[in-house]
Amino acid sequence: MSEIFQFKPSLFKYLRDLKRCYERPWFKSHRPRYEDELRGPMLRFIEEFAPHLEKISEHLVTDSRPVGGSLFRIHRDTRFAKNKTPYKTHAGAHFRHVRAKDVHAPGFYLHMEPGNVFMGAGI
């Protein structure tokens, strides 16, 4: 029997630090932390969650590709937003329907930030 995946407290520590220091130079200098404490563990979770999600629905997909997969990027799209802060201070992943082309399709959503972790489902 394989070990059950667990997120480490360092993921939430990184997100707290990002929220507190929230500037591009800080993010750039702490990029290895982002990779080791947030992105890597999230991608591993997505990969290991696949057989469990398949038991729930064969129509929902996990995609552990680093770009274009289930993991939402850390950079915010600020083009049309009043809030021009450059980064998200949470980790998010979506598990969409197999026939979906984008995130605006039926599926599950995982949201993790210090003090607030939830999973949602819907269309």
N, C-alpha and C positions, 0 to 999 in steps of 0.2 A: 504494500500500500504506500502510495507516495505521500510526501509531506504536504500539509495544507498550506497554501500560500498565505503569508501574513505581511501586511505593510508594517514598516518599522516607524517608530516615533520620529526618526530623522526626516521623513517626508513632511510631516506637519511642522517640524522645527524650521525646515527650509522655507515653507510657505509663510510662516510667521516672520522669519528674517526678511524675506522678499517684500512682504507688506510693510515692514518697518523701514527698510532701506531703499526701496522702490525707485531706483534710478538706473538708467542704462549702464553706466560705468560699473555699478555694483553687480548687476546681472552678468555683465561680460566677465568680470573678474571671478565670479562664482559659478561660471558655466559648468565646470566639472561637478559641482554639487548638484546642479539641476539634472545633469545626466545620471549621476550615481544615486541620488536620493529621490528623484521624482520620475523622470522619464523612463529610466531603466526598470524600476520596480513596476510602474504602470504597464509598460509593454509586456513584462513577464506575467503580470496578473492577467492581462488580456489573453495572452497565449494559453495560460493554464485554465482560464475560465471557459474556454471553447467547449470541452466535452460536457461541462455542467450545463451550459446554455443550450447545447444541442438536446439535452434531455427535456428541457422546458419547451423548446420549439425548434424544429428543424428549419424553420424559416428565418431565424435570426442569426446574424453573422458576427463573429469576432474577427477582427483584422489587426494583427500585431505588427503591421508595417509601421516603421517610424514616421513616415510621412504619408498622408492620405488614408490612413487606417482608422481604427476606432478611437485612438487617443486624440483629444483636441489639443491644438497647439497652445503654447503658453503666451504667445504674442496676441494682443488684442487688435482687432480691426478698428482703427480710430478714424478712418476716412470721413465718416459722416456722424461721428459721435461727439457730443459736447464734452464728455470725459475723455481726455487725451492721454490718460495714463497708459504706458506701453505694455504692461503685462497683466495677466490674470493672476489672482492670488488664490486660486483653487486649481485642483486637478480634475479634469473631466474626461469621460469616455462615453461613446455611444455604440450601441449594438443594434444595427438597423436590419430591416427586412432584406432578405436576399435579393429581391428585385429592385430595391431602392437605388437611386443614383446619388443621393446626397443626404444630409442630416435631417431634412424635412420630411422624413418618412416614418412609418410606424417602427417602434423599437423601444429599447431600454436606454436609460441614461444613468451614469454613475457620477456623483459629485462628491468631492472630498476637499474640505478645508478645515483648519483648526476649529473645533467646536461645532462642526456642521458636516455630517456625512449622510447622504441619502441616495436612494436609487428610485428612479421614476420610470413609468411606462406610459406610452400613449401615442397619439398620432399628431 
